[in-house]
Amino acid sequence: MYFEKYQQASQWRWRLKAANHEIIASGESYWNETDCDQAINLVKGTTSSTPVRKL
């Protein structure tokens, strides 16, 4: 898996891709690249012990 970070319409976006290059997750848009980096780091910090909440 790997993250892609890119600019679209003056905003920063990220997506997580599987080994086969299929998108498996993506985030919202961010005005600042630093905010986008922080969102990626939050996703990187999740573990199997991160709870899943059913709505």
Secondary structure, 3 states (H helix, E strand, C coil): CEEEEEEECCEEEEEEECCCCCEEEECCCECCHHHHHHHHHHHHCCCCCCCCCCC
